[in-house]
Amino acid sequence: MRIRRETLAKALVVAFVFNLVVMGAGAYLAYEQSPQRPAEVVGPDGDVIATNEDIVAGKAVFQQNSLMNHGSVLGNGAYFGADYTADALDRLTTNMREYVARERYGASSYAALDDAEQAAVNDVVERQLSAGEFGETLELTPAEAYAYGEVRESYVERYNGGDREAGIPAGFVSTPEDARRFADFAVWTAMFSAIDRPGTAHSYTNDWPYAPGAGNDAPVSALTWSVVAMVLLVGGGGLGIWLYSSVELPEPDAAGVDVPDPADVTLTPSQFAAARFVPVAAVLFLAQTLLGGLMAHYYIERGGFYGLASALGVDALSALPFAITKAWHIDLAILWIATLWLGIGLFLPPLLTGREPANQKRYVHVLLGALFVVVVGGLLGIWLGSQGYIEGALWWILGNEGLEYLEVGRLWQVGLLVGFALWTALVARGFKPLLKRESRFGLAHMIIYAGGSIGLLFAASMFYTPQTTMVVTEFWRWWVVHMWVEGAFEFFVVAVVAVALVAMNLLSRRSAEKAVMLEALLVMGAGVIGVSHHYWWIGLPDYWVPIGSVFSTLEFIPLVFILFEAIGEYRAMRDAGESFPYTLPFMFIVASGVWNFVGAGVLGFFINLPLVNYYEHGTFLTVGHAHASMFGAFGFLALGLAVYVLQFTTKRGKWDGTNLRRAFWLWNIGLAWMVFVGDVPVGFLQLETVFTGNYDAARSLAFYSRDLVQTLFWARLPGDVLLILGTALFSYDVLKKRFVRRDPTAASSDGTVISRRIFGESASAESDDD
């Protein structure tokens, strides 16, 4: 089956418009249908317990103190501490039972009642929690008002007073009043997770979290659409295989092809400037893995690191709490991968065009300097903001915005957005000779579209403030996070890999363009709207359940393509023999495709079945999925591209890939060990705990302190060590290769061996749209 590039381009535009319409309507409805904060929360006697201003202030405390990187809210955030929604709901339920037991039966405690009396109390509590109504005023029953006060005081004791066994330093939330405001925010999310949405038989969060005592159980829609998703998986997988075998997309083939040796390619000054992004990324990567090892150990020793902190007289819990460690760990993961992608994006244009725009090297250095300022400013702002050194209205501008994956202050986010815009302009500048000669759906255009879309989606992070409701905040946050990963990042991956294959002379530019457009169409067709599986339990209506189920399942189709591509790339590498100069980068590209299928495909599909997701949301099964998808898919691709760049910049005869090959295997073994020995088994134990108890129990300190869970945390240690060793070896080798670097040469009027081939394509071939 032959598909014209122009047809694919038109289909891509249609998919983009369709996505825009659906998600634009979703944004409007998010504001209209999310639970609104009441002006006042009042007790049975009419006394005001809390106000809208208190809840808003509590969300600000939640963000400013990086509480989303200690625990989670509505299941989103870190898993080290409690989920504040589930924790507040469980505390409300427990304290309401105690109150009703005393008032109705005169009992000293709920535990003193017999089974029949406890059942009667349970029924009263369940009905009261679900019967509330949001409006200008939220009226609480006597039992609810009592429980509300108890939750407040418990939060003061824990988050202001500290709890070292739980990994919470004293003064984590600076004042008792701030801790009470945080409790107001947590209780508000708990209330709308229990109160029935008007006109339905379920709560605003579709009865999440699982809390039988509060009347929350899996909705019927979760079961129904899980069955539909499994049917779609079989059909979608078959469709993906059929499409791959039916559409005439040539696989990379090195047999009989003159593959250019890196040392034979002329390099320009701007390319050496772009290569400087590699050592910067190596430093960020090493810091990220070290912080990851510290985070993993915090689950075992919550107040130190093998006793070293105590021996040195350092209060590690206060100086570097888990919340800051995790914020840095996540941000550095995004930053080192993005840094390598920025570098390769600037390195490729002269390779394909053989031209060097005036002052391109200077502008690349400006971008690198801006990246340094944003990274240092953002990471320092997280620490200063979380530690209370940035007061007043500037805490979320200069300090930490405190939302997972988007922790840095708004100023630094704007800096990143400006950096993306500058990068896009520089890449367009570099590709200008090619842009003039190709159509709007040519390969150079695709690189710019893919890279530019990363910055465009990041703009959604500007649509909320600390005063925005948590539900709407989460709506926009997932626009950035999910659409980056399942949309823009996947698009960028297929575009960059295609360009690399063209540069290696393994694919013609025309064939690569068709492959990129087809895969981009599949990614855009499912991945963008697929963000809706993040909307199931955060306070948005249940129509997102079928939408998210269908489109999340369809995301599997492009992953089938990527897996088949990885197999084809492996065959090309194997058949090329020892003389093939790009075997090492190819190994990383193949690994990226395999891990993408395992992490995003296998683990991603499993945890995104609505019924499974209802119970596992916010457990270590999600951690395993995230590690395999983020590092396995995007990390390995970025590292492969870094190796590709290093091969070009190393002097002839000085290239030695031994250490990089060792790092490759250390990373693969370490990642597999970490995911399948540590993360996934702990996740299944949490899933079992949710089934047999409730969600709050699976996120409790008691669960993490279980002997088997602690054994699994220790068992994960070798995987962490292998990852750190691989990164240290990679960083050492990058530094070593700086001393055997080639000298830059001025761009030749004849271009490079690669650009001459690309521009040498005949006019008839260019117009033949097979």
Secondary structure, 3 states (H helix, E strand, C coil): CCCCHHHHHHHHHHHHHHHHHHHHHHHHHHHHHCCCCCCEEECCCCCEEEEHHHHHHHHHHHHHCCHHHCCEECCEECCCCCEHHHHHHHHHHHHHHHHHHHHHHCCCCHHHCCHHHHHHHHHHHHHHHHCCCCCCEEECCHHHHHHHHHHHHHHHHHHHCCEHHHCECCCCCCCHHHHHHHHHHHHHHHHHHHCECCCCCCECCCCCCCEHHHCECCCHHHHHHHHHHHHHHHHHHHHHHHHHHHCCCCCCCCCCCCCCCHHHCCCCHHHHHHHCHHHHHHHHHHHHHHHHHHHHHHCCCCCCCCCHHHHCCCCHHHHCCHHHHHHHHHHHHHHHHHHHHHHHHHHHHHHHHCCCCCCHHHHHHHHHHHHHHHHHHHHHHHHHHHCCCCCHHHHHHHHEEEECCEEECHHHHHHHHHHHHHHHHHHHHHCHHHHHHCCCCCHHHHHHHHHHHHHHHHHHHHCCCCCCCHHHHHHHHHHHHHHHHHHHHHHHHHHHHHHHHHHCCCCCHHHHHHHHHHHHHHHHHHHCHHHHHHHCCCCCCCCHHHHHHHHHHHCHHHHHHHHHHHHHHHHHHHHHCCCCCCHHHHHHHHHHHHHHHHHHHHHHHHHCCHHHHHHHCCCHHHHHHHHHHHHHHHHHHHHHHHHHHHHHHECCCCCCCHHHHHHHHHHHHHHHHHHHHHHHHHHHHHHHHHHHCCHHHHCCHHHHCCHHHHHHHHHCHHHHHHHHHHHHHHHHHHHHHHHHECCCCCCCCCCCHHHHHHHCCCHHHHHCCC
